[in-house]
Amino acid sequence: MNGMGRTLIILGLILLVAGLLFSFAPKLLTWFGRLPGDISIKRENFNLYFPLTSCLLLSAILSLIMWLFKK
């Protein structure tokens, strides 16, 4: 595959993923950030929220995508 064809395919895939994310974002956002392992501490004058599991999941997904594009 030449450089231009490969670039167009990659751009098309990126647009497809972006379109799917915008379509399903309300459904994804209802559970993303509320996974088991996400830390949430609520006190009277203090709120701490650290999405540990969500960050790990997002990192794994992005690492897999980058690994696939590198091949």
N, C-alpha and C positions, 0 to 999 in steps of 0.2 A: 504494500500500500504506500502510495506517495505521501509526502508531508501534508499537503493540502487536504487530501481525503481523510487522513487520520485526524487532523485538527477539526474538520467539520463533524466527524462522528463523535469526537469527545465533546464538542460544544453542544451537539444535539442531545447527548446523554445528560449533560449538566442541565440543560433546559428541561428535559423530561423529569429529572429528579426534583428540580426546583418547582415545577408545576405540580408534581405529586405532593410535595411538602406543603404547598399553599392550599391544595385541595383538602388534605387530611390534617392540617395543622390544628384545628380545634379539637379533633379527636385525640391527636398525639399529645397535646398539651394537658389533657385531663389526667394522664397517668405519668407523663415524663416530669420528673421533679418530685414525684411522690412514691418513688420506688422504695422497697425495703432496703435499708442501709443509708438512706438520705437522713441527715441529722437535722432535727428541728427542735430548738429549745425556745419556749415561750415563757417569759416571766412578766411581772408587772410593767416594768419600764425597759424591758430588754427582749429583743427577738434575735435569735441566731438561726440562720438557715444555711446549711452547707450540703449541697446535693452530691455527696460522694459517689454513690452508686450510679447516678445519672451521668456524672462526669466520666466515670470509668467506662460506662457503656458507650457514650459518645466518642471517647478516645479510641476504643476498640473498633468501632464502626469506621471512623475516619482513617485509622491505620490500615484496615483491610482495604478500603477504597484506594488509598495511596499505593499500597502494595500491588493491587491489581493493575493500576495504571502504569506502574513502574515496569511491569513485565512486558 
